[in-house]
Amino acid sequence: MPTSLSLRPTLHLLILGGGYLGEAAGREAIARGATATATSRRPERRAELEALGITPIDPEDEEALSH
């Protein structure tokens, strides 16, 4: 029987579209203790998302999508 260890699964949010609303959803997920991944085609936007703690993915990168 566990004592102080939490057996609660880690939540992860996948956001299809890392624009204004996607960023807000990612920020909220992170604030609640979850992780977030968002898609964006623009390299500069992916850098912005990453700086916020949101894992960026290029939706046209087949290798990245296969993980």
Rosetta blueprint (number, residue, H / E / L):
1 M L
2 P L
3 T L
4 S L
5 L L
6 S L
7 L L
8 R L
9 P L
10 T L
11 L L
12 H E
13 L E
14 L E
15 I E
16 L L
17 G L
18 G L
19 G L
20 Y H
21 L H
22 G H
23 E H
24 A H
25 A H
26 G H
27 R H
28 E H
29 A H
30 I H
31 A H
32 R L
33 G L
34 A L
35 T E
36 A E
37 T E
38 A E
39 T E
40 S L
41 R L
42 R L
43 P H
44 E H
45 R H
46 R H
47 A H
48 E H
49 L H
50 E H
51 A H
52 L L
53 G L
54 I L
55 T E
56 P E
57 I E
58 D L
59 P L
60 E L
61 D L
62 E H
63 E H
64 A H
65 L H
66 S L
67 H L
